Amino acid sequence: MKVSSISNTSQAHPVATPVKPKVTHHLPSLKLSTIFAMTFGFFGVNMAFSLQQSQLGRIFQTIGTDPNKLGFFFILPPLAGMVIQPLIGKYSDKTWNRFGRRMPYLLIGAPAAAIVLVLLPNAGSFGFGYGSAAALWFAAVATLFMDLTSNVCMQPFKMVIGDMVNEDQKDLAWSWQQSFSNLGGVVATMVPFILAAFGIANVAPKGEVPLTVKIAFYLAAIVLLATSIVTIIKVHEYDPATYADYHNLDTTKKVKQPSLWQLLKTAPKVFWEISVVQFFTWFAILYSWTYATGAISLNVWNTSNSASAGYQAAGNWFGVLTCIQSIAAVVWGLLVQAHTKPSHRKFWYQVGLLAGAAGFFGIFFIHNKWLLIIPFILIGITYLTMNTQPFTLLTEALNGENEGSYLGLFNCSICLPQICASVASFWIFPWVGHSMPAMFLVGGGSLILAALSVHLIHSKFDDQPAA
């Protein structure tokens, strides 16, 4: 800064002190080992979610649920997510203690989630009786608490990336997190198939869940605890002063934390734009969780009897297909997503959603179990895309203040469409002739609408020339 000269005749006046310009700090680049530690925990978290996605429909039909009422039980998990994730985000934004800012919630959530993972597959093992209200309500409540606790575990992993990872490494971090997530899904969904191949019983008395499925849930509980412990020990979150410095927050101003409603009213425009895409995306995905086992059983094994060996074989094969889907997601993430330039994010977002639409349509038309591998590879691309690009596009628009709250609120764009899809299924399922395969036509159409809606998103990189 230029300082005015002071002549000899003005020695009585004090010399002007230069004003130092405000230094703008940015988040530093992290070591790859640090990014590994903050993303590896998703391996265990997604074992729980993958079992929920791949086995929940199987569990409820095994204990006697009417297929036309399956949608009711799939309302509870997203409802739990809508409540718990915004609260975790809001309160963790102001939580600073010896364990960190986000990690204390993981300390609580992981043990609780492990307990529920042990209870859920035993819903039909307490003598309630096949199709009894007691068995169904036990499973419903266990599902609710499974999703509550799993969401408590999931949210810290998402928020710590926004807290600590700079823009240059953000695509890499989200892709690694989703890749570990999908690897967890590979392990979780393959366990029943592998155990059955080694002679573990894949059928059980009417109304009970097979031992292969129970062991898969027990293993997920152990791994979730172990991977969460690794993350808690290895990830050292920034203290309040360092965090404020890196995010250029003014700590001298005492600002009252806004309510979640106030944050919604002042949310960046892109928050709502991405939410439109999210609605059509997750509306479709809910139907894959709900009807996949039944659709595969009908198309390939020609049975809808949940107590039959054919239906249980379809359940195991769906696990294998989910594993293939997860591997495809990992490969896509490592080869494509991790190297995506900010200006190309929206393009690959659309590509990923359209791939899933093609996969959904394929499930309706294909009656050969081996050919089903193709649509599930395409859906794997969608899974990687829909779990990375929305968060990257959102966090690029946030300034680090109330970031946890916004990520928690953003989870409503995942949960609300699932609730809408569940409720809508009471009308859509009869409308398509009570056909589980036909529900994939509905889901494929919804994914096409999601891909078209990407055009609504205004990224801050839109006006920058592609590198």
C-alpha positions in Angstrom: 0.0 0.0 0.0 1.3 3.5 -0.9 2.0 5.7 2.1 1.9 9.5 1.7 5.2 11.3 2.2 5.5 13.5 5.3 7.5 16.7 4.8 10.0 18.1 7.2 7.6 20.8 8.2 5.0 18.3 9.4 7.1 16.5 12.0 4.6 17.4 14.7 1.9 15.3 13.1 2.0 11.5 13.6 2.9 9.4 10.6 0.0 7.6 9.1 0.0 3.8 9.8 -0.7 1.7 6.7 -3.9 -0.4 6.9 -3.1 -4.0 6.3 -5.4 -5.7 3.9 -7.6 -8.5 5.2 -5.9 -11.8 4.5 -8.3 -14.3 3.0 -7.5 -17.9 4.0 -8.6 -21.0 2.2 -8.9 -24.6 3.3 -5.5 -26.3 2.9 -5.0 -29.4 0.8 -5.3 -32.5 2.9 -3.0 -35.5 2.8 -4.6 -38.5 1.1 -4.4 -40.4 4.3 -6.6 -37.8 6.0 -9.1 -38.0 3.2 -9.0 -41.8 3.5 -9.7 -41.6 7.2 -12.7 -39.3 6.9 -14.3 -41.3 4.0 -13.4 -44.9 5.0 -16.1 -44.9 7.8 -18.8 -44.9 5.1 -17.8 -48.5 4.4 -19.5 -49.6 7.6 -22.4 -47.1 7.4 -23.4 -48.3 4.0 -23.3 -52.0 5.0 -26.3 -51.1 7.2 -28.0 -49.1 4.5 -27.3 -51.7 1.8 -28.9 -54.4 3.9 -31.8 -52.2 4.5 -32.2 -51.5 0.7 -31.6 -55.1 -0.5 -33.2 -57.1 2.3 -36.0 -55.0 3.8 -38.6 -56.0 1.2 -37.5 -59.6 1.6 -37.8 -59.5 5.4 -41.3 -57.9 5.4 -42.6 -60.3 2.8 -41.0 -63.3 4.6 -42.8 -62.4 7.9 -46.1 -62.1 6.1 -46.6 -58.5 4.7 -49.1 -58.0 1.8 -47.1 -56.7 -1.2 -49.7 -54.0 -1.8 -48.9 -52.7 1.7 -45.1 -52.7 1.4 -45.1 -49.0 0.8 -46.3 -48.3 4.4 -43.1 -49.8 5.9 -40.9 -47.8 3.5 -42.4 -44.6 4.8 -40.7 -44.9 8.2 -37.0 -44.8 7.2 -37.1 -41.5 5.2 -39.4 -40.0 7.8 -36.7 -40.7 10.4 -34.1 -39.2 8.1 -36.1 -36.0 7.6 -36.3 -35.5 11.4 -32.9 -36.6 12.6 -30.4 -35.2 10.0 -31.5 -31.6 10.2 -31.3 -31.8 14.0 -27.8 -33.4 13.9 -26.7 -30.7 11.4 -28.1 -27.8 13.5 -26.7 -28.9 16.8 -23.4 -30.2 15.6 -22.7 -26.8 14.0 -22.3 -25.5 17.6 -20.8 -28.6 19.2 -17.1 -28.2 20.0 -15.6 -30.5 22.6 -12.6 -32.7 23.1 -13.9 -35.2 20.6 -14.5 -32.6 17.9 -17.5 -31.1 16.3 -19.1 -33.9 14.3 -17.5 -37.0 15.8 -19.4 -36.9 19.1 -22.5 -37.8 17.3 -20.8 -40.8 15.6 -19.8 -41.9 19.1 -23.4 -42.2 20.0 -24.9 -43.4 16.7 -22.6 -46.3 15.9 -23.2 -48.4 19.0 -27.0 -47.7 18.8 -27.1 -48.7 15.1 -25.2 -51.9 15.9 -27.8 -53.0 18.4 -30.7 -52.4 16.0 -28.9 -54.3 13.2 -29.0 -57.3 15.5 -32.7 -57.0 16.3 -34.2 -56.3 12.9 -33.7 -59.6 11.2 -35.1 -61.4 14.2 -38.6 -59.9 13.8 -40.0 -63.3 12.9 -38.1 -65.2 15.5 -39.9 -64.2 18.7 -43.0 -66.4 18.3 -45.3 -63.6 17.1 -46.7 -65.7 14.3 -46.7 -65.4 10.5 -48.3 -62.2 9.3 -49.2 -61.2 12.9 -49.6 -57.5 13.8 -47.0 -58.0 16.5 -44.3 -59.3 14.1 -45.0 -56.5 11.6 -45.0 -53.8 14.2 -41.8 -55.1 15.7 -40.1 -55.0 12.3 -41.6 -51.6 11.6 -40.3 -50.1 14.8 -36.9 -51.8 14.4 -36.7 -50.4 10.9 -37.5 -46.9 12.2 -34.8 -47.0 14.8 -32.3 -48.6 12.3 -32.8 -45.6 10.0 -32.6 -43.1 12.9 -29.3 -44.5 14.2 -27.8 -45.0 10.8 -28.6 -41.4 9.9 -26.9 -40.3 13.1 -23.8 -42.2 11.9 -24.0 -41.0 8.3 -24.4 -37.2 8.9 -21.0 -36.6 10.5 -19.2 -38.2 7.6 -20.9 -35.9 5.1 -20.4 -32.8 7.2 -16.8 -33.3 7.9 -16.0 -33.1 4.2 -17.7 -29.7 3.9 -15.8 -28.6 7.0 -12.3 -29.7 6.0 -12.0 -30.4 2.3 -11.2 -27.6 -0.2 -12.8 -27.1 -3.6 -9.9 -28.8 -5.5 -10.2 -32.0 -3.5 -14.0 -32.1 -2.9 -14.8 -34.2 -6.0 -12.1 -36.6 -4.9 -13.4 -36.8 -1.3 -17.0 -37.3 -2.3 -16.0 -40.0 -4.8 -13.9 -41.8 -2.3 -16.6 -41.7 0.3 -19.1 -43.1 -2.2 -16.6 -45.7 -3.4 -16.1 -46.9 0.2 -19.9 -46.8 0.6 -20.3 -49.0 -2.4 -17.6 -51.4 -1.3 -19.5 -51.8 2.0 -22.5 -52.5 -0.1 -20.6 -55.2 -2.0 -19.7 -57.0 1.2 -23.1 -56.7 2.8 -25.1 -57.8 -0.2 -22.9 -60.7 -1.0 -22.9 -62.3 2.4 -26.2 -64.1 2.1 -25.3 -65.5 -1.3 -21.8 -66.7 -0.1 -23.1 -68.2 3.1 -25.8 -70.1 1.1 -23.0 -71.4 -1.2 -21.2 -72.8 1.8 -24.3 -74.6 3.0 -25.8 -72.2 5.5 -29.6 -72.5 5.4 -31.2 -70.0 3.0 -34.7 -71.0 4.0 -36.4 -71.0 7.3 -39.7 -72.0 8.9 -42.6 -69.9 7.6 -42.5 -66.4 9.0 -38.8 -66.5 9.9 -35.9 -64.8 8.2 -33.2 -67.2 6.9 -30.0 -67.6 8.9 -28.0 -66.3 5.9 -29.7 -62.9 6.2 -29.4 -62.7 10.0 -25.6 -63.3 9.8 -25.3 -60.6 7.2 -26.9 -58.1 9.6 -24.7 -59.3 12.5 -21.6 -58.8 10.4 -22.7 -55.3 9.4 -23.1 -54.4 13.1 -19.5 -55.4 13.8 -18.0 -53.6 10.8 -20.0 -50.4 11.4 -18.6 -50.2 14.9 -15.0 -51.0 13.7 -14.9 -48.5 10.8 -16.5 -45.7 12.9 -13.8 -46.2 15.6 -11.1 -45.8 12.9 -12.6 -42.5 11.7 -13.1 -41.2 15.2 -9.5 -41.9 16.1 -7.8 -40.8 12.9 -9.8 -37.6 11.9 -8.8 -34.5 13.9 -11.3 -31.8 13.3 -10.3 -28.1 13.3 -10.8 -26.2 16.5 -13.3 -23.2 16.4 -10.6 -20.6 15.7 -8.9 -22.5 12.9 -12.2 -23.4 11.3 -13.3 -19.8 11.4 -10.0 -18.7 9.9 -10.1 -21.2 7.0 -13.7 -20.3 6.2 -13.2 -16.6 6.7 -15.8 -16.3 9.4 -15.9 -13.2 11.7 -15.7 -14.6 15.3 -15.9 -11.1 16.8 -19.6 -10.8 15.9 -21.9 -12.7 18.1 -24.7 -13.8 15.8 -27.6 -15.7 17.0 -27.9 -19.1 15.3 -30.9 -19.0 12.9 -33.6 -21.5 13.2 -33.9 -24.3 10.6 -37.0 -22.5 9.2 -35.0 -19.3 8.8 -32.2 -21.2 7.1 -34.7 -22.6 4.7 -36.0 -19.2 3.8 -32.5 -17.9 3.1 -31.2 -21.0 1.5 -29.1 -20.6 -1.7 -31.2 -20.8 -4.9 -29.2 -23.9 -5.9 -30.5 -25.7 -2.8 -34.0 -25.7 -4.2 -32.9 -26.3 -7.8 -31.0 -29.5 -6.8 -34.0 -30.6 -4.7 -36.2 -30.8 -7.8 -33.7 -33.2 -9.3 -33.5 -35.1 -6.0 -37.3 -35.5 -5.9 -37.5 -37.4 -9.2 -34.3 -39.4 -8.4 -35.3 -40.7 -5.0 -38.9 -41.3 -6.0 -37.5 -43.8 -8.5 -34.9 -45.4 -6.1 -37.5 -46.2 -3.5 -39.3 -48.5 -5.9 -36.1 -50.4 -6.6 -35.7 -51.1 -2.8 -39.3 -52.0 -2.4 -40.0 -54.2 -5.4 -36.7 -55.6 -6.7 -36.8 -59.0 -5.0 -40.4 -59.5 -6.0 -39.8 -58.4 -9.6 -36.8 -60.7 -10.0 -38.6 -63.6 -8.4 -41.5 -63.2 -10.9 -39.5 -62.5 -14.0 -36.8 -65.1 -13.5 -38.1 -67.7 -11.0 -41.8 -67.3 -11.9 -43.0 -67.2 -8.3 -44.4 -64.7 -5.8 -44.6 -67.1 -2.9 -42.2 -65.6 -0.3 -41.8 -68.9 1.5 -40.6 -70.7 -1.6 -37.0 -71.6 -2.4 -37.4 -69.7 -5.7 -38.3 -66.5 -3.9 -35.4 -66.8 -1.4 -33.0 -67.6 -4.3 -34.3 -64.4 -6.0 -33.5 -62.5 -2.8 -30.0 -63.8 -2.8 -29.5 -63.0 -6.5 -30.7 -59.5 -5.9 -27.9 -59.3 -3.3 -25.4 -60.4 -6.0 -26.8 -57.8 -8.4 -26.6 -55.1 -5.8 -23.0 -56.1 -5.3 -22.4 -55.8 -9.0 -24.1 -52.4 -8.9 -21.8 -51.3 -6.1 -18.7 -52.5 -8.0 -19.9 -50.5 -11.1 -20.3 -47.5 -8.9 -16.8 -47.8 -7.5 -15.3 -48.2 -10.9 -17.3 -45.2 -12.3 -16.3 -43.1 -9.3 -12.6 -43.9 -9.6 -12.3 -43.6 -13.4 -14.8 -40.8 -14.1 -16.2 -39.0 -11.1 -13.0 -38.4 -9.2 -11.6 -36.6 -12.3 -14.7 -34.4 -13.0 -13.9 -30.8 -13.5 -16.3 -28.3 -11.7 -17.6 -27.0 -15.0 -18.5 -30.5 -16.1 -20.4 -31.6 -13.0 -23.9 -31.0 -14.4 -23.1 -33.0 -17.6 -22.0 -36.1 -15.7 -25.0 -35.7 -13.4 -27.3 -36.0 -16.3 -25.4 -39.0 -17.8 -25.5 -40.8 -14.5 -29.3 -40.3 -14.1 -30.1 -41.4 -17.7 -28.0 -44.6 -17.2 -30.2 -45.5 -14.3 -33.4 -44.9 -16.3 -32.1 -47.4 -18.9 -31.3 -49.8 -16.1 -34.8 -49.6 -14.6 -36.5 -50.2 -18.0 -34.2 -53.2 -18.5 -35.3 -54.8 -15.3 -38.9 -54.8 -16.5 -38.1 -56.5 -19.9 -35.3 -59.0 -18.9 -36.2 -62.5 -17.7 -32.7 -64.0 -17.6 -30.8 -63.7 -14.3 -27.4 -63.2 -16.0 -28.7 -60.5 -18.4 -29.9 -58.6 -15.3 -26.3 -57.7 -14.6 -26.4 -55.1 -17.4 -29.2 -52.9 -15.9 -27.7 -53.2 -12.5 -24.4 -51.9 -13.8 -26.2 -48.9 -15.2 -28.0 -48.3 -11.9 -24.6 -48.5 -10.1 -23.5 -45.5 -12.2 -26.7 -43.7 -11.0 -26.0 -44.5 -7.4 -22.5 -43.0 -7.5 -23.8 -39.9 -9.3 -26.8 -39.2 -7.1 -24.7 -39.6 -3.9 -21.9 -37.2 -5.0 -22.9 -34.6 -7.5 -25.8 -33.1 -5.5 -23.6 -32.6 -2.5 -20.7 -31.1 -4.5 -23.1 -28.7 -6.3 -24.6 -27.7 -3.0 -21.5 -27.3 -0.9 -19.8 -25.1 -3.6 -22.6 -22.6 -2.9 -22.1 -22.6 0.9 -19.7 -20.4 2.9 -18.9 -22.7 5.8 -21.4 -21.1 8.2 -24.3 -23.3 9.2 -23.0 -25.9 6.7 -24.1 -28.8 8.9 -27.6 -27.5 9.2 -27.9 -27.0 5.5 -26.6 -30.5 4.7 -29.1 -31.9 7.3 -32.0 -29.9 5.7 -30.8 -31.1 2.3 -31.4 -34.6 3.4 -35.1 -33.8 3.3 -34.7 -33.7 -0.5 -33.8 -37.4 -0.2 -36.4 -38.4 2.3 -39.5 -36.5 1.2 -39.6 -38.1 -2.3 -39.3 -41.5 -0.7 -42.3 -40.8 1.5 -44.2 -39.5 -1.5 -43.3 -42.6 -3.5 -44.4 -44.9 -0.7 -47.8 -43.1 -0.4 -48.2 -43.0 -4.1 -47.5 -46.7 -4.4 -50.9 -47.4 -2.8 -52.5 -46.0 -6.0 -49.7 -46.7 -8.6 -49.2 -50.4 -7.7 -52.9 -51.3 -8.4 -52.9 -49.0 -11.5 -50.0 -51.1 -13.1 -51.9 -54.3 -12.4 -50.3 -55.2 -9.1 -47.1 -55.9 -11.1 -43.8 -55.5 -9.3 -41.8 -55.5 -12.5 -44.0 -52.7 -13.9 -43.1 -50.4 -10.9 -39.6 -50.2 -12.6 -41.2 -48.6 -15.6 -42.6 -45.9 -13.3 -39.1 -45.5 -11.7 -37.4 -45.3 -15.1 -39.7 -42.5 -16.2 -39.0 -40.6 -13.0 -35.3 -40.8 -13.6 -35.7 -39.3 -17.1 -37.5 -36.4 -15.4 -34.7 -36.1 -13.0 -32.1 -35.9 -15.8 -34.1 -33.2 -17.6 -34.4 -31.2 -14.3 -30.6 -30.9 -14.0 -31.0 -28.0 -16.5 -32.6 -26.0 -13.7 -29.5 -26.0 -11.6 -27.4 -22.8 -11.7 -23.8 -23.7 -10.7 -21.3 -21.0 -9.9 -19.0 -22.6 -12.6 -21.6 -22.3 -15.4 -20.2 -19.1 -16.7 -16.6 -20.3 -16.6 -15.1 -21.7 -19.8 -14.5 -25.4 -19.7 -10.8 -26.3 -19.2 
